[in-house]
Amino acid sequence: MRNIITLVLGGGKGTRLYPLTKYRSKPAVPLAAKYRLIDIPLSNCLNNGLNRIYVLTQFNSVSLNRHINQAYKFDLFGGGFVEILAAQQTQDRSDWYQGTADAVRQNLRSIQGPGIDYVLILSGDQLYRMDFERMIRTHIETKAHVTIAALPVERRQASSFGIVRLDDSGRVVGFLEKPQTDAEVALVRTEPAWIDAHGIPSHGRDCLASMGIYLFNRDTLVETLTKTSYHDFGKEIFPASIRSRHVQAFLYDGYWEDIGTIRAFYEANLQLASANPPFELISPNAPIYSRLRFLPPSQFKGSTISGSIIADGCRIGEGTTIENSIVGVRSQIGRNVTIRNSIVMGADLFQTDEELAADRAAGRPTVGIGDGTRIDGAIVDKNCRIGSNVRVCNESGIDEADIGDCAAIRDGIMVVIKDSVVPNGWKM
């Protein structure tokens, strides 16, 4: 596996995940109480013996840089690394990344060293576990130039994905980005019987969606990007490659979720706290790696907690009820608080005694959630100061709104913005 370089694409501005991306890039968004989105693709790589990894970013990359530097350290003899490749001005280029393919093009120097035969390209905002070794074997055995990971989906989902059409050998012979009409879907539809015959239960699913996971022969990737000005893999590179290259599909049928919107982020997190989560955080053979924080155990004082995930370093007060929720690191939650169907991301630091005293003297809420507050169907970002007897609930069923400087509603979900101060008695 030492002849493979992995590129993890950090994505653009993350407008669909705003305001979670107001101060951070998409891969740096917290996940499941103690992780960040970037930990998923990086853990998949490390669990498959892939330890030469570049992360390509250009927006709000400070917190992502810090997380990677603190979490992913390798010994001097293993030869592994996880490094950030941020968009930058050079003698040759002065513009930012113009798309997924252009991001790779601007960093070709990083993959053109000796001993590199293959390049694995991943997205930084997806939740899944995959056996990359099987994908690599498929790529080599079929003598492919490019291999695309493909997931069976229903026809109604096809408009959200790039859809591939295969021949009997699994070679890609057609590709259509986000088909919108029945006629367009018919051009790339796959018979469910074909999917069944390849060891994956189709359950009536008749389309194969590109997962945004690609394996290239290094020389093929370099030649393609240097001889064209294409900006995007899905819209431009693959339609052209299918005509002149051997593009193979690798079928996958495990859990996979694109965390691209506030709704997708919210639902994926709460599913992790359910009794039978579709994605299991506990996996002895494929753990999820992250930053070591050396936090104390969480404390519960007469609280009622059900169907939830509570991270380390939390202090939860008497009479508080937490149901079907995620509570992140260092969360300080007062007495008689109710948290339901919500994500509370916690805090980056504990407040000192002096800071707590200063806040109280100034009549300002401390970092955490005050007594008697109710949070339902919401996301509370990091380091928020929520006062007492606050109601963070979208009771009016508003779909989209901006609420002052402290909150917003996206996809019907209330989001309290990072570092916000919500005064006592505030209601929405």
N, C-alpha and C positions, 0 to 999 in steps of 0.2 A: 504493500500500500504506500510505500515511500515514493513511488513515481506519480503520485496524484496530488494536485493542489486543489484546495477548495476555496471558492469565492462565495461569500455570503452577502447578498445585496441588501443594503439597509433601507432601500426605498426612498421615496420623495418626501414632500413636506408632511405627509400623513394627515391630509385635510379631513379625511373621513373618520379619523380617530381623534380629531380635535374635540375638546381641549386637553386630552391626555397628552397630546404632542405639542402643547404650547411651549414647554420648556425642555423637551427631550425628543430624540428621534424615535421612530416606531420600534426598533429593536430594543430600546431601553425602557419601554413601558413595563411596569411591574406585572407579574403574573402569579396567580396561585399563592398569594400571601408572602412568598420569600424569594421568588425567582424573577427574572426578566425574560421577555420574549426571545432575546438573543440566545439565552441558555438552551433553548430547545434545539435549534440546528447545530450549535456547537457540541452539545451532549451527544446528539446522533452521530456526529463525526467521530468524537473521541471513543464512543462505544463500538465503533467499527474500525478502529485503528487508524483513522485519518487525523493527523495532528499537525498538518501544515495548512494553516487557514488564514485567509485575509477577509476582513469585513469592510465593505465599501460603503462609505457614508458621505453625506454632504450637508445635512441639516441638523442643528442642535446636537452635535455629537459629543459634547463635553461629558455628560453623565455616562454615556456609553463607553467613552474612552476610559473613564475612571473605573467603571465596573469591570471591563475586560482586563485592565492592568492589575486590578486587585484579585480577580477570580482565576485567571488562567495563566499560571506560571509553570514553566517546564524546566527540568533539570538540564544541565549543560551537555549531557551525553545523549539525550534522546533525540535531539534535532527538531523538536516540535516547537510550534509558535502559534499564537493567535494575535494578529496585528491589524490595526486600523489603517485603511487606505482612504483618506479623506480627499474630497475633490480639492484641487489646488491649481493655481496658475503655474504654467511651465513655459519654456521657450517655444514649445510647439502649440500649446493650447492655453486659452485664457477664459474659456467658458465653463459652466458647470455641466454635470452629466445631463444629457438630453434624453435619456431612456436607459433601459436595462442593458442593451447591447453597447450603447455608447459609454456607459460606466465601465464595462469590461475593457472596451477599446482604449480608454484613457489610462488603463493600468496594465497594458500588455507586457510592459517591461518586467513586471513581477512574476509572470508565468513563463518567460522565455529563457530561463536559466537551464543548465544541463540537468539531465536526469528526470525531466518532467514529461510524461507521456499523455496524461489525461488531466482534464479540468472538470471538477464537479461544481455546478452552480446552484446555489440554494437561495431561498427567500428568508429574510430575517424576521418574518411575522406570521409564521405558521406553527400549528401545534400538531405533532405527530411523532411516531417512532417508525423508523424504516431500517431495514437491513440493506445498507448500501453495498455490502459485499455481493449480495445476490444480483443487484443492479449492475455492478461492475462485471460480474461473470457473464451476465446476459449480453452486455455490450461487447465483450471480447469474443465470446463464442459465436455471435452472429456477424462478427467482423464489421460492426457498425461504425460510422463516422460520428454519429450523434445518437444518444438514447434519451428519450423523454419518459419520465414517470407519468403513468396515466391511471386515473381513478374512474371506475364506472359510476355514472350519475343518471338520474332520471331526465327525460326530455325537458321537463319544466325548468330544470336547473341549468340547461345548456347555455342559456343566454348570458350567464355569468362567467363562462370559462372559454378558453380556447379548446376546441373539440378536434380530436384526431380521428382519421379514418385509416384502418389497417387492412392489409391483405391477409391471406391465410397464414403467412409465416410470422405475422406480427410487425411487419415493416410498415412504416407510416407512408401512406400514399395520398393523403389529403389532410389539410389543416385549415380550420376556419375559426377566426377569432370572434367569440361571442355572437354566434348566430341568433338572429332575432325572430325569424319567421319559420313556419313549418317547412317551407320549401328549402330554406337554408339548412335546417337541421337534417332534412332528408339526404342532403349531399354528403354528410359525414356520419350518418347513423351507423351503428354496429348491431348486428343481429345478437340478441341475448343468448341464443344458442352458441354462438362463437365464444362469447365470454364464459359461459358455463363449461365449454369444452376445454378451456385453458385453466381449469381448476379454481375458478372464482365464481361463486353463486351470483348470478346476475340479478335475481329478484325482479326481473322485468326491466332493469336499467339498460337502456339501449344507446347510450352515448359514453364515450371515453374522454374524460377531461384532462387536459394538461395540468399538472400540479405545480408547475413552476420549478421543477427539479430536473436539471439537465446534466448529462455527462457527455463531454466532447473529447475527441482526440485533440490533443493540444495543437498540433499542426493544422488541423481542420479549422479550429476556432481562430487561430492567428490569421490564417489565409482569408477566412470569411470576413473578418473585421477589418483587415488592412485593404482588401480589394473592393469593399463596399462602404457606403456611408450610412447604412441602416442604423436606426436608433433603438429598435425594439426587437426582442427575440420573437415574441408571439405574432406580432403584426407583420414583420418583414423577414427576419432571418429564417424562420422555419418554412414558410411558404416557398421561399427561394431554395432552401436546402433540400427540400423534398424532391425537387426536380433534378438536382445534380449530385446528391449525396445519398448514402444509405442511412436513413433515419429510422431507428428502431424504437419500439415502445416497450416499456417495462411495466407490467400490470401490478397494481397495488390495491389492496382492499381492506386495509386497516383504518383506524380512526385518523382523520385528517381534517383540520379546520383552518381556514384562512382568517386570521384575526385582523381584518381590514376595516371594520366599522365599530362604532360604539356598541351597537346591538350584538354583533358577533363576539366582541370582547366580553361583554356582560354575561351572555348566555354560556360561553365556553367556561368562564370562571365558575359560575354557579353549578354547572354540571360536574365540575371536579369535586364539589362538596357533597354531591348526591350519594345515596346509599350504594348505587352500582354505577360509578362513573364510566363513561365511554373511553376515557383516557386515564389510565392508572398512574398516579404519581409514584406509587411504591412498585419498584421493579428491580429486584436484586441483580439481574443480568444487564439491565440497561438503565442505570440511575441518571437523574438529571443533576448536572453539576451547577454550582453557582458560587457566589462569594461567601467565604467563611466570616461570620460576624462575631462569634464568641459571645452571644447574648445569654442572659440568665433565662431560666424557665419562666413561663407565663404564670401569673397568679390569678386565681378566681376566688372571689369573696361572696359566697352565697348567690352565685349566678346560675342561670339556666341556659344551657347551650345544647342545641340539637342540629344535626345535619350541617355542620359548619367546619371550616378549617381555621385554626387559630395558630398564628406563627409565634416565634420566640419573643421574649422581652415584653409581653403584654401585661397590663394590670387592669382587671375588669372588676367593677365595683358590685356591691351588694344590691340584690334585687334586679339586676340587669338581665335581659332576655336577648339571646342571639339565636336566630333561626335561619337556616338555609343561606348562610353568608360566608364571606371570606374576610378575615381580620389579619392585617399585615403586621410586620415586625414593629415593635416598640409602641403599639397602640395603647393609649391611656384612656380608658373608658370609665366614666363616672357611675354613680348609683342610679338605679331605676331607669336605665336607658333601654330602649327597645330598638334592635337592629334586625330587620327582616329582608330577605331577598336582596342583599346589598353587598358591596365590595368596599371595605375600608382599608386603604393601602398602608396606613401607619405613618411612621416618621423616620427620617434619616438619622436623627440623634436624640438622645435623652436630654431633657432640659436640666440644667444645674439648679441647685437650691436657690442660688442668687437670681437666676432667670425667672424661676417660678415666683419668687417674692416680688420681683419687679413687675411682672405681669399682673399679679393680684393688686399691688399698690396702685397700678395705673387703671384698674378696672377692665383689663383686657383678658379675654379667654386664654388659657394656657393651651399648648399643643395637645390635641386630643378631643374628646367628646364630653361635654358637660352633663351634669345631672339632669335627669328627666327628659332628655332629648329623644326624639323618635326619628329613625332613618328607615325608609322603606322603598325598595325598588330603585336604589341610587348607587352612585359611585362617589366615594370620598377620596380624593387624591392625597398625596403625601403632605405632611407638615401642616395640615389644616387645623385651625383653632375654632372649634365649634362650641358656642356657649351653652348655657343651661336652657332647658325648655324650648329647644329649637325643633322645628318640624322640617325635615328634608324629605318631602314626598311630593310626587307629581299628581296630586289629587284631582286636578282639573283635566288630566289626560292630554296635556299639550304635547305636540310632537317635536317642535323645534322652537327654541327661544334662547335669548341671552338675558341673564338676570344680573344686572349690575356688573361689578368686577369679580364677584365671588362664585358665580354658578352659571351653568348653561344646561339646556335640555337638548339632547340629541337622540334621535330614534326613540323618543318617548321616555328616555332615561335621564334623570336628574344627575348632573355631574358637578360636584363641588371642586373648584379649580385648585391646583396645587398652591400651597402657602396662603390660602385665603383665610380671612378672619370673618366669622359669622357671629354676630352679636347675640346676646341673650334674647330669647323670645322670638327670634326670626322665624318666619313661616313662609312656606311656598307649597 
